[in-house]
Amino acid sequence: MRLICNGKTMTIRDGMSLEELIQELELNPDAVVAECDGRIARREEYATSILKDGMVVELIRFVGGG
Amino acid sequence: MLTIAGHTLKSRLLVGTGKFSSAQVMREALEASGSEMVTVALRRVDLEDPADDIMRVLDRERFLFLPNTSGARDSDEAVRLARMARAAGGGDWLKLEVTPDPRTLLPDPVETLRATEILVADGFKVLPYINADPILALKLQDIGAAAVMPLGAPIGTNLGLLTRFQVRIIIEQARVPVIVDAGLGLPSHAAEAMEIGADAVLVNTAIAVAGDPVRMARAFALAVEAGREAYEAGAGRRLEMAEASSPETGLGFLR
């Protein structure tokens, strides 16, 4: 199954959750906010959000800024 | 004491966290600034190089986070960023920035007003970054902005308080705090803004790109305090001609 994460096409296994994707990318799930197909996922939904084929996922985080 | 949307701050210096050479320098500079409110931005994670998370570098107990919507070109993008910031644990505070022109980074007043309306209704404490426009500032406070943030000069320029005349009018009319943001390049610029009655200033570039950011942060802290003290003391009047400071009597022995 393929999806687009942060602009890149990725192949992931079927049934993978958002939480698993974030962990696989070696990111801290508590430090990123995820948007799936334009909808913001709440932190408590990460584990139960199952990714779908063709989904567009954005992983966003805080950085230094004015 | 500075109160914004019911929240009280001892320091009238807000500091941005961009452009620092390292997390360590940033942390020390923030410490030296005495600031209690710092801005942060939201960006896509670089999957190739997931750099250190700024939330781990900054102590949330000490600093109130003011996420910005930098990079937004219209109200839709700004609202989307704002909601992401809140979902990312940034809280309800928001420095609203809508800058469609990358060359000047000047804020779009129409889109800023529109986004403020939406975000206030959505429960955000909105601090809009605006051009130094007194009419716009009034409209924003009327629709519920928690403060207004007129620019001194374009973002990152260090040119100083080029908008002094308009900022004075904004301050005179404001019922919400006026925070002069952007373009303040030297402590004297910050002091000038505070002397004319600004409630606070926000400084990032001037500190982050200074030769010694930690000392510059301290210099800004002193200037902001001095400027505020002078404002509260009340400036002496100006005259067109000289007026001797020493007595003009008792000089008979000279001539």
Interface residues (C-beta under 8 A of the other chain):
Chain A: C5 N6 G7 K8 L25 E26 L27 N28 D30 A31 V32 V33 E35 I40 A41 R42 R43 E58 L59 I60 R61 F62 V63 G64 G65 G66
Chain B: G16 T17 G18 K19 F20 M26 T39 V40 A41 L42 R43 R44 V45 D46 L47 P50 A51 D53 I54 M55 R56 F65 P67 N68 S70 R83 M84 A85 A87 A88 G89 G90 I155 G156 A182 L202 N204 T205
